[in-house]
Amino acid sequence: MNVLPTLIRREFWEHRALWLAPLVMALLLVGIAIFGHFEMATMTALTTEQARAIMGMTVWAMSLVIFVIAGVVISFYLLDCLFAERRDRSILFWKSLPVSDAATVLSKFLVAVLIVPVAAFALAVVTDLIVRGILTLRTGAGLMVEHFPLWDTRTWLQSQALLGIWALASVLWYAPVAAYMLALSAWARRNVMLWTVLPPLVLALVERLALRTSRVWTFVAERLEPAFSAFSGVEAQIASSTVTIHRDKVISLPRVFEGLDVSAVFFNAPMLLGLVAAAALLFVAIRVRRYRDDN
């Protein structure tokens, strides 16, 4: 038996929301494109840079909806996956098989931080193409304003590439959070969500009362921020890549991509230390699962 692929398939059998929820959202976006009513009369006089900025934002708007749904589902999955097998006693069956605790925990971690995000990205790309095709047909039928920028190959590719970089950075940035949730899911006997939230809150409160500082809370808040916003150089690049449209500032994602320093995103102390912490927490989760079957 090829253990790891079988364990991964098991996760999708037992946790159907991992693929069903993003798929439903993608179908909903397609339905909106088919039947929705769009008011775009203010978008009739755009420069090339303005059109590129608007198109880049629409790429991200459609994609981020799918990513948000996938992120919510992944969070609940991480809190439940190791706890559920003890709750329904299926852990006894799986431990009777020649499957190590390391393989089991790593399969769940890979599903959460690699397979589902990659699938969500692919689904977002396909959905974006389908929606744009539908809107193009509606434009040709006179159902939408013709000047609205629906397609520019270079802008689309740059926006999708930036989205892919952001998705990969987010996966690595949140890896210690995912490993922490797995460790608590393996340890807690009940109320996993409460036990996940309680330790950082208690530490922050004790620090505030005892030392009058808030380093713990700042650390947790920064780790839960979006990946790009955690790096000052990248954040400055985003802030400088704006286009003015009807007196509003709009971030031009193609400009962000063209000026992005990828090494600043992936090779920095917070990112690398987070990966070390993720490895340590995964080791804890494996050890806890080995001895925590609630017998």
Secondary structure as UniProt FT lines:
FT   HELIX           3..14
FT   HELIX           17..35
FT   HELIX           41..43
FT   HELIX           48..87
FT   HELIX           90..95
FT   HELIX           101..110
FT   HELIX           111..115
FT   HELIX           116..140
FT   TURN            141..142
FT   TURN            146..147
FT   HELIX           153..173
FT   HELIX           175..187
FT   HELIX           192..211
FT   HELIX           215..224
FT   HELIX           228..230
FT   HELIX           232..240
FT   STRAND          242..245
FT   TURN            246..247
FT   STRAND          248..251
FT   HELIX           253..259
FT   HELIX           262..266
FT   HELIX           269..291
//
